[in-house]
Every structure is written in structure tokens, then in C-alpha cells.
Amino acid sequence: MKTHILAASVLLFSVALAKPQISTQRIIVNPVPTDLYVNVWLDKGGNTPSYSPGENIHIFTRVNQDAYVYLFNIDSDGQIDMILPNGYDSGDNFVQANTTKVFPGRNDPFEYEIAAPYGINKVLALASLEPLNLRTLTRFQNEQNTFATITIRGEMPFARKLSIIIQPLPQQDWVSDTARYNVQY
């Protein structure tokens, strides 16, 4: 009897540990090793490159398997913007394996321009083998609006909501990565 209780306790504990975890550095982390990987990086090198207001930024992402990639920017005040998917030419979020995608794309009629607030910002890349239903997290204002509005403010509330959205997926079917940058005076 004690063996069964101990085995059940270990099983419940390991299942609890396998749920998406919220991390201050990566926002949401899949604790289970997976064959899928996603990388996100910026056009300036370094762990936390610095940008000044008015400067343009390019964001790169790459997956090793065909996947749906979602990109979010979280600024130092907790404002969250969804970068991908969007309504522009490069806005399709299905990325083929071993393909590097840059945002904005070469044919997009806009640039991402750095603006205040000052401080550390994060770009979260979330890759999934299946498309995600983000209706409870995002919304498009109208048909002409090509970027969605995030309905949640703050990194931790956003991470909690996003972890609820991805929780039904098998753990090996999703992964995240984060790139940090500093907005300086």
C-alpha cells in the first residue's frame, strides 16, 4: 500500500512539474525536453543589445521543424504587442523547417521603430506544431488593422494566460525562446 501511495505521489509530482512554467527571463518555459526548437534574435549582437528611440530593429526567427511561430514584444512598462502573426506580407506565422524569417519582411511597407519607455524589453518567440487559438488573448480592432491588440497588460498575467492556452498541447509540440534588448536614452 505504501509503495502505491509513494508511486502515485511521485507521478502526480512529475505531472505537476511538466506543466508550462513561468520564468522571469524566458516568460514561459516548456520544462520537458523536445526535438522542436525555436530561436529568436535581433539585428544587433550581444545578450542585451541597446537601441535608441527612433532606431529601426529587425527580429529574426528560425525553427528546426515546420511550426507556427508567434512573436510578442513585452516592453519595460508591461505593454505587450503581437508581432506575428500580422496582416502584412511577412505576417503568416507558419515557418518552414530550417528557414530564417525576418520581421519586418523585405516587402513590408513599414519598419519597427524603437520608442520609449526606456529599459529592458523582451521578444518572446513561441513555436507550436499546431496553430494556437489566441482569441482570448488578442483581438483585431477592425479589418484594416493589421496588428492585433493584446488584451492583457503585464508580463506575469500575460505568461499565465499564454500558459493556459498552450497547456492542452502535448509538451513535445511547443517550445519558446526569448531575446532581450535595452531601450536607452
Backbone as a ProteinNet text record, in pm:
[ID]
protein_1_A
[PRIMARY]
MKTHILAASVLLFSVALAKPQISTQRIIVNPVPTDLYVNVWLDKGGNTPSYSPGENIHIFTRVNQDAYVYLFNIDSDGQIDMILPNGYDSGDNFVQANTTKVFPGRNDPFEYEIAAPYGINKVLALASLEPLNLRTLTRFQNEQNTFATITIRGEMPFARKLSIIIQPLPQQDWVSDTARYNVQY
[TERTIARY]
82.8	0	86.6	190.9	279.1	349.4	386.6	452.9	361.1	232.8	137.3	115.9	108.8	90.4	212.8	332.8	455.9	463.9	432	435.6	335.5	215.4	114.1	160	222.6	272.5	381.5	473.8	581.2	522.5	424.3	361	291.5	214.3	146.3	246.3	354.6	457.3	523.8	554.2	619.8	525.4	396.2	298.8	288	287.4	279.9	401.8	518.7	640.2	642.1	570.2	574.4	486.3	407.9	323.6	410.5	362.2	437.8	474.5	598	646	671.9	645.3	667.2	802.9	884.9	1019.9	1037.9	1109.7	1130.2	1220.3	1304.8	1392.1	1329.2	1254.4	1201	1049.4	984	840.7	764.7	773.2	706.3	801.8	821.1	921.2	857	888.4	846	950.9	914.9	1013	1051.1	984.6	1009.1	1101	1208.4	1293.7	1211.3	1237.3	1162	1257.2	1221.1	1301.9	1280.5	1169.5	1139.3	1219.7	1278.7	1339.2	1306	1304.1	1286.2	1394.4	1449.4	1544.8	1490	1509.8	1475.1	1596	1629.7	1741.6	1716.5	1799.6	1782.8	1897.3	1883.9	1985	2114.6	2116.1	2238.8	2277.9	2406.1	2453.4	2457.5	2493.3	2506	2386.3	2403.4	2294.7	2178.4	2207.4	2102.8	2149.5	2137.4	2183.9	2101.7	2161.7	2094.1	2049.1	1930.8	1872.3	1826.5	1826.5	1777.9	1646.1	1558.1	1432.9	1459.6	1377.9	1392.4	1472.4	1546.4	1626.1	1535.1	1562.9	1486.4	1545.3	1459.6	1500.7	1444.1	1521.4	1475.9	1484.3	1381.7	1370.5	1376.3	1459	1478.2	1429.3	1375	1335.1	1361.8	1387	1416.1	1368.1	1308.3	1265.4	1331.8	1346.3	1406.6	1302.5	1175.1	1065.7	959.5	878.7	767.1	684.9	657.1	585.4	515.5	420.3	353.7	429.6	476.5	558	478.6	476.6	409.9	517.4	520.8	618.8	546.3	593.1	536.6	649	624.4	718.1	657.6	736.7	693.8	786.7	731.9	819.2	836.4	920.5	955.6	838.1	733.2	613.6	504.4	529.9	431.1	336.8	355.6	274.8	319.8	224.8	256.3	198.5	282.9	241.9	266.8	170.3	190.7	253.4	369.9	442.1	398.6	381.1	347.8	246.8	138.9	103.1	52.6	54.7	1.2	-54.2	-109.9	-177.3	-90.5	42.1	130.4	184.1	260.8	313.8	390.6	471.6	552.3	478.2	350.3	276.1	221.9	239.9	197.6	288.7	232.3	315.1	354.6	323.1	371.7	512.3	610.3	750.2	799.5	857.8	909.8	1039.8	1065.2	1184.7	1311.3	1404.1	1536.6	1532.3	1428.2	1413.8	1421.6	1501.6	1509.4	1413.2	1329.7	1234.4	1271	1261.9	1292.3	1166.5	1150.6	1035.7	1086.6	1043.4	952.6	1022.4	942.3	994.9	1039	1116.4	1172.2	1063.1	947.5	841	736.2	754.9	657.3	670	556.7	558.9	579.9	654.1	675.1	806.3	849.1	965.8	921.6	991.3	970.6	1066.6	1010.1	1091.9	1088.6	1206.6	1219.7	1158.9	1086.7	1026	1035.9	1020.1	1015.9	892.8	887.2	962.1	1103.6	1189	1326.4	1334.4	1434.6	1454.7	1458.5	1456.7	1468.7	1335.4	1340.2	1226.9	1259.2	1155.8	1173.6	1091.9	1148.5	1074.7	1059.7	936.8	906.6	869.2	936.6	900.7	841.5	725.1	658.9	632.1	686.9	666.1	580.8	486.3	394.6	375.3	365.2	340.2	196.7	108.6	-31.1	-62	-154.4	-192.3	-258.9	-234.9	-292.9	-415.4	-510	-627.4	-599.9	-568.7	-533.1	-648.9	-772	-886.3	-906.8	-873	-892.5	-777.3	-674.7	-555.7	-540.1	-586.2	-566.1	-697.2	-696.3	-810.2	-765.8	-824.6	-803	-915.5	-880.5	-979.5	-1080.9	-1030.7	-1117.1	-1042.3	-1104.5	-1042.5	-918.6	-908.8	-792.6	-675.3	-700.5	-594.6	-514.1	-386.9	-304.8	-229	-231.5	-170.6	-278.6	-270.4	-367.2	-329.4	-429.1	-409.9	-411.4	-318.2	-315.2	-407.9	-496.1	-597.5	-547.3	-425.2	-368.4	-247.9	-228.4	-110.7	-29.7	100.7	188.6	242.7	370.6	439.3	384.7	364.5	317.8	172.9	78	-57.3	-58.8	23.8	34.5	87.2	193.2	252.4	152.9	76.7	-23.2	-130.6	-179.4	-283.6	-229.8	-108.3	-48.1	-24.3	13.2	35.6	-95.7	-207.2	-338.2	-372	-336.9	-365.8	-285.5	-158.7	-75.2	-82.4	-140.8	-144	-207.7	-312.5	-370.1	-277.6	-176.9	-86.9	4.8	40.8	143.3	272.4	340.6	459	566.9	580.4	684.7	647.5	527.4	479.7	494.2	557.5	576.2	704.7	757.1	879.5	885.4	965	976.8	1122.5	1146.8	1277.9	1253.5	1350.7	1336.4	1463	1447.1	1558.1	1529.7	1633	1618.2	1692.5	1638.9	1709.7	1679.2	1769.4	1758.2	1722.6	1619.7	1589.1	1655.8	1754.9	1835.5	1810.5	1851.3	1837.5	1926.1
-120.2	0	125.7	129.8	246.1	267.5	158.9	168.9	234.1	195.9	254.9	403	441	581.7	661.2	606.6	674.5	688.1	581.3	585.4	687.5	691.6	788.8	930.2	951.8	1084.6	1129.8	1039.9	1073	1105.1	1027.4	1051.2	1187.1	1218.8	1348.8	1462.8	1446.4	1549.4	1571.6	1464.7	1479.3	1541.6	1509.2	1572.2	1721.2	1757.6	1899.3	1974.6	1910.5	1975.9	1991.7	1910.4	1912.2	2020.9	2090.6	2196.7	2315.4	2400.8	2519.2	2599.2	2646.9	2722.4	2866	2956.8	3098.5	3135	3197.9	3236.4	3384.1	3454.1	3597.2	3624.6	3530.3	3553	3510	3402.8	3348.8	3362.2	3413.6	3434.2	3303.5	3213.1	3084	2977.9	2875.5	2774.3	2636.4	2557.9	2418.7	2337.6	2277.9	2206.4	2069.2	2024.8	1893.1	1907	1828.7	1833.4	1798.7	1869.1	1849.1	1853.5	1786.1	1790.3	1919.8	1986.3	2113.9	2224.1	2312	2430.5	2552.6	2665.2	2795.2	2887.5	2967.8	3070.5	3204.2	3304.8	3442	3527.6	3619.4	3709.3	3841.3	3939.4	4075	4109.4	4221	4258.3	4311.2	4334.5	4370.5	4252.6	4224.8	4111.6	4140.8	4038.9	4052.6	3997.5	3977.8	3924.1	4019.7	4147.9	4250.1	4375.2	4375.7	4492.9	4617	4732.1	4859.6	4926.1	4984.7	5061.3	5195	5296.8	5429	5457.1	5538.6	5575.3	5632	5589.6	5631.8	5533.1	5446	5346	5230.8	5174.1	5059.8	4930.1	4830.5	4699.9	4592.3	4487.6	4370.9	4250	4166.9	4048.2	3925.9	3830	3708	3588.3	3489.3	3365.6	3248.1	3133.5	3010.5	2891.3	2793.4	2668.7	2552.2	2441.4	2323.7	2227.2	2252.4	2174.2	2272.8	2232.1	2317	2348.2	2476.4	2515.1	2648.4	2672.9	2802.3	2883.1	3001.6	3084.3	3208.9	3238.4	3357.1	3442.8	3571.8	3664.1	3775.8	3803.2	3909.1	3997.4	4127.5	4220	4265.3	4255.4	4300	4413.7	4535.9	4647.2	4657.8	4749.7	4760.9	4806.4	4862.2	4901.7	4795.1	4682.6	4575.1	4578.8	4673.1	4677	4562.8	4488.1	4371.5	4392.8	4370	4380.9	4248.1	4204.3	4083.2	4123.3	4067.1	4094.9	3997.8	3874.3	3770.1	3675.2	3641.6	3676.5	3820.5	3870	4002.8	4005.6	4116.5	4126	4169.4	4176.8	4218.4	4097.4	4124.7	4018.1	3911.7	3954.1	3858.1	3806.8	3838.9	3812.2	3673.4	3584.1	3445.8	3382	3318.6	3266.8	3120.7	3059.5	2924.8	2938	2880.1	2890.1	2749.5	2735.4	2605.2	2574	2446.3	2399.5	2457.8	2496	2544.3	2665.4	2747	2871.9	2986.9	3086.8	3206.1	3309.1	3363.2	3466.5	3594.4	3707.2	3836.6	3922	3999.6	4089.5	4228.6	4331.6	4323.2	4260.1	4203	4140.4	4245.1	4201.7	4291.9	4369	4307.3	4372.2	4442.5	4441.2	4507.5	4659.4	4730.8	4876.8	4952.2	4895.6	4959.8	4912.6	4979.4	4939.9	4932.8	4850.9	4853.3	4957	5062.2	5171.4	5167.2	5178.4	5178	5305.6	5291.1	5404.2	5378.9	5485.2	5470.6	5388.3	5325.2	5352.9	5292.5	5353.7	5308.2	5186.7	5103.8	4985.5	4859.2	4746.7	4616.1	4572.1	4532.4	4477.3	4332.9	4254.6	4114.1	4084.2	4002.1	3946	3797.3	3752.9	3612.8	3545.5	3435.1	3350.3	3221.9	3187.3	3063.2	2984.8	2863.9	2778.9	2659.7	2626.6	2516	2435.9	2304.2	2220.9	2234.3	2290	2313.2	2461.9	2517	2656.5	2674	2787.8	2818.2	2906.9	2892	2977.2	3090.5	3207.3	3322.2	3420.5	3379.8	3472.3	3533	3460.8	3516.2	3607.8	3612.9	3692	3812.6	3800.8	3906.3	3940.4	4057.6	4093.3	4198	4188.6	4289.3	4391	4518.3	4624.5	4626.7	4614.8	4615.6	4548.3	4539.7	4470	4541.9	4673.3	4747.2	4737.5	4696.8	4686.2	4559.9	4576.8	4462.1	4401.4	4467.6	4411.7	4393.8	4283.6	4256	4330.9	4360.7	4420.6	4309.8	4315.3	4218.2	4270.7	4185.6	4228.4	4226.8	4179.4	4170.4	4261.3	4322.2	4407.1	4346.7	4346.1	4293.8	4157	4139.8	4017.1	3892.3	3896.5	3776.7	3739.9	3835.9	3798.3	3742.7	3801.6	3752.7	3608.9	3582.3	3448.2	3346.5	3384.5	3291.8	3258.3	3360.3	3339.1	3255	3284	3209.3	3063.8	3040.3	2902.2	2822.9	2889.7	2823.4	2784.9	2871.1	2845	2726.3	2715.3	2607	2478.5	2484.2	2366.7	2242.7	2253.8	2131.8	2062.7	2134	2073.9	1971.4	1867	1776.3	1855.3	1827.4	1904.3	1906.9	1800	1795	1873.4	1931.4	2000.7	2152.6	2206.5	2350.6	2382.9	2502.5	2547.8	2700.6	2765.6	2911.4	2954.1	3077.1	3139.6	3288.9	3356.4	3499.4	3573.1	3688.6	3780.7	3908.2	3960	4081.8	4195.8	4317.5	4436.8	4553.2	4648.6	4765.9	4888.7	4961.4	5090.1	5194.9	5263	5357.9	5501.4	5594.5	5737.7	5774.2
0	0	0	86.2	91.9	-41.5	-107.7	-237.2	-339.3	-338.8	-433.1	-405.4	-279.4	-243	-284.8	-259.5	-297.6	-449.2	-522.4	-668.8	-721.7	-664.9	-707.5	-676.9	-561.8	-525.3	-620.2	-655.5	-749.2	-886	-930.6	-1059.2	-1061.5	-959.2	-952.8	-948.8	-873.8	-863.5	-999.1	-1072.1	-1202	-1304.5	-1298.8	-1388.9	-1358.9	-1231.2	-1193.6	-1244.4	-1239.5	-1286.8	-1438.4	-1509.9	-1655.4	-1716.9	-1639.8	-1692.4	-1731.8	-1824.2	-1861.3	-1736.5	-1733.2	-1618.3	-1659.8	-1569.1	-1593.8	-1538	-1621	-1583.2	-1610.9	-1523.4	-1543.6	-1663.1	-1701.5	-1815.3	-1946.8	-1946.4	-2070.6	-2078.6	-1978	-1970.6	-1956	-2052.3	-2039.9	-2093.4	-2014.8	-2046.4	-2045.7	-2146.2	-2150.2	-2074.8	-1961.5	-1880.7	-1936.1	-2042.1	-2098	-2219.8	-2227.9	-2347.3	-2471.7	-2579.9	-2703.1	-2822.4	-2929.8	-3051.5	-3128.7	-3103.7	-3167.5	-3099.7	-3178.5	-3118	-3201.2	-3134.6	-3198.8	-3144	-3233.2	-3193.2	-3236.3	-3151.5	-3186	-3151.9	-3242.6	-3218.8	-3291.3	-3259.4	-3311.4	-3405.2	-3478	-3575.5	-3513.6	-3385.3	-3313.7	-3227	-3219.3	-3141	-2992.2	-2916.2	-2771.7	-2698.4	-2566.4	-2483.6	-2471.1	-2451.7	-2438.6	-2512.9	-2646.8	-2722.7	-2689.1	-2710.2	-2681.9	-2810.7	-2804.1	-2913.4	-2856.6	-2941	-2901.5	-2971.8	-2908.8	-2975.6	-3114.8	-3210.8	-3349.3	-3433.5	-3369.9	-3440.6	-3484.8	-3602.2	-3650.6	-3595.4	-3580.2	-3530.5	-3622	-3643	-3717.6	-3626.4	-3632.2	-3547.2	-3638	-3599.1	-3676.5	-3595.9	-3666.3	-3600.6	-3693.4	-3631.1	-3705.5	-3623.8	-3691.5	-3627.8	-3700.9	-3631.7	-3693.9	-3750.4	-3724.3	-3781.1	-3829.6	-3927.2	-3968.1	-3843.9	-3821.8	-3699.7	-3718.9	-3631.5	-3622.7	-3518.5	-3557.7	-3469.3	-3433	-3305.5	-3252.5	-3188.3	-3224	-3168	-3093.3	-2972.8	-2889.3	-2837.8	-2831.1	-2768.6	-2635.9	-2529.3	-2396.4	-2355	-2341.7	-2305.9	-2154.5	-2113	-1970.5	-1883.6	-1943.9	-1868.3	-1869.8	-1935.4	-1938.4	-2056.4	-2149.7	-2271.4	-2361.8	-2416.3	-2499	-2638.2	-2737.5	-2877.1	-2946.5	-3025.8	-3104.7	-3237.6	-3265.3	-3388.5	-3497.2	-3460.6	-3556.3	-3495.1	-3561.7	-3698.4	-3709	-3832.5	-3859.8	-4001.5	-4041.8	-4170.3	-4286.5	-4269.8	-4378.5	-4454.7	-4560.3	-4646.3	-4568.1	-4473.4	-4397.4	-4274.2	-4262.2	-4140.1	-4120.2	-4217.7	-4199	-4095.9	-3995.9	-3887.5	-3904.6	-4018.9	-4044.7	-4101.9	-4032.4	-4072.9	-4105.6	-4222.4	-4263.9	-4190.7	-4173.6	-4103.7	-4166.2	-4077.8	-4117.8	-4209.3	-4193.5	-4267.5	-4168.9	-4200.5	-4116.5	-4173	-4086.3	-4124.5	-4051.1	-4119.7	-4059.4	-4059.4	-3953.5	-3939.5	-3906	-3971.9	-4085.9	-4205.6	-4293.8	-4414.4	-4514.9	-4610.7	-4712.9	-4787.7	-4811.5	-4888.4	-4802.8	-4671.9	-4584.5	-4596.1	-4594.6	-4612.2	-4479.8	-4387	-4257.8	-4198	-4093.5	-4013.4	-3868.7	-3788.9	-3644.5	-3589.4	-3532.2	-3478.7	-3326.9	-3268.3	-3123	-3065.1	-2956.2	-2885.6	-2735.9	-2657.3	-2511.8	-2477.1	-2363.2	-2241.9	-2246.8	-2166.5	-2156.4	-2065.3	-2090.1	-2007.3	-2090.6	-2020.7	-2084.9	-2145	-2270.8	-2344.5	-2379.1	-2405.4	-2442.4	-2567	-2652.2	-2764.9	-2735.4	-2720.3	-2693.5	-2824	-2854.4	-2967.9	-2911.1	-2957.3	-2916.9	-3045	-3054.2	-3171.6	-3130.8	-3215.9	-3189.9	-3318.4	-3304.3	-3421.1	-3470.9	-3386.2	-3422.1	-3406.4	-3485.9	-3465.5	-3329.1	-3266.2	-3135.3	-3151	-3061.3	-3058.4	-2959.8	-3011.2	-2927.2	-2910.1	-2942	-2934.5	-2796.6	-2690.2	-2556.1	-2515.2	-2597	-2565.5	-2656.5	-2780.8	-2880.3	-2950	-3012.9	-3097.4	-3199.2	-3317.9	-3421	-3407.8	-3409.3	-3390.9	-3505.1	-3628.4	-3745.7	-3860.6	-3976.4	-4089.2	-4141.5	-4126	-4173.1	-4076	-3952.6	-3852.8	-3880	-3909.9	-3946.9	-3829.6	-3714.6	-3594.3	-3488.4	-3417.3	-3311.4	-3184.9	-3104.6	-2974	-2870.3	-2777.6	-2668	-2559	-2511.2	-2415	-2270.8	-2249	-2113.9	-2104.9	-1990.1	-1967.3	-1852.6	-1868.2	-1764.9	-1801.9	-1778.2	-1817.8	-1749.4	-1619.9	-1549	-1583.7	-1588.1	-1632.1	-1774.9	-1861.8	-1999.2	-2000.9	-1924.5	-1919.8	-1866.2	-1763.6	-1708.9	-1813.4	-1882.6	-1984.2	-2100	-2143.6	-2252.5	-2212.6	-2087.4	-2042.4	-2041.1	-2013.5	-2018.7	-2163.1	-2257.5	-2398.8	-2450	-2409.8	-2462.5	-2381.3	-2262.7	-2174.6	-2238.5	-2320.8	-2380.2	-2481.6	-2531.9	-2630.4	-2565	-2638.5	-2586.7	-2563.1	-2454.8	-2415.8	-2523.7	-2599.9	-2701	-2827.1	-2832.2	-2951.7	-2947.2	-2842.9	-2837.8	-2761.9	-2788.6	-2723.2	-2735.3	-2650.1	-2655.4	-2646.8	-2685	-2673.4	-2653.6	-2593.9	-2566.6	-2604.8	-2667.2	-2694.1	-2614.8	-2549.5	-2469.7	-2537.3	-2520.8	-2567.9	-2475.4	-2476.1	-2389.6	-2472.1	-2431	-2491.8	-2404	-2461.4	-2384.5	-2430.1	-2344.5	-2376.6	-2491.6
[MASK]
+++++++++++++++++++++++++++++++++++++++++++++++++++++++++++++++++++++++++++++++++++++++++++++++++++++++++++++++++++++++++++++++++++++++++++++++++++++++++++++++++++++++++++++++++++++++++

